[in-house]
Amino acid sequence: MNQSSPEAGALGGLPLTELLDRLAEKSPVPGGGSVAGITTGLAAGLGGMVVAYSLGKSSLSEHQSMLETAAERLQRLRGCAVEQADADAAAYRELNTLWRLDEDDPARIEGFADAVRGAIEAPGAIMHSAREVLDCLRELPERSARHLRSDLAIAVELACTGGRAAERNVSVNLPLVEDETLREELDARYGTLGAEIDTIARGIIETLS
């Protein structure tokens, strides 16, 4: 397999320029779901920078325990988000492969429902990570380095964007769920999660304004 093909390698191991080139190719993956995961990872990384500058500051001594916990959580979420970007690409690749088969093809009949569910749960996992990043970031206003308030705000905006971008991939695949009860349950679950992401992000930005 050519190393430059869309299927080759994990996105997290690519140089930035190669990642951007891959995104610009006429290929379904990596696509919007992967971007959602990467954006969530960027949010965790930038939030981690805010925490790093806050650790050890005497003026923030009473918040050091919280900051240490935040550093650990954001580090974990950075890696998790990149893994989820790859998982989203893999899930959509599987769905796209089956979609190209004839509707009466046994492979499509057997695997399509599971592939649809995978293409929903993969971006759904990114939404959960974005929510967790925001949960961590909302602990930081007035308890972290004030000169990085703009960076904190940008991290919040990125987490919100990553989460809501992932929600779009959930929404576009929901109509493919044939079980109406399951479709409605998934729609309600991720719709609620998306609204929570918006609300948390808006609250943090208002605090920082």
Secondary structure, DSSP 8 states (H G I E B T S, - for coil): --TTSTTSS-GGGS-HHHHHHHHHSSSSSS-HHHHHHHHHHHHHHHHHHHHHHHTT-GGGGGGHHHHHHHHHHHHHHHHHHHHHHHHHHHHHHHHHHHHTS-TT-HHHHHHHHHHHHHHHHHHHHHHHHHHHHHHHHTT-TTSS-GGGHHHHHHHHHHHHHHHHHHHHHHHHHGGG---HHHHHHHHHHHHHHHHHHHHHHHHHHHHH-
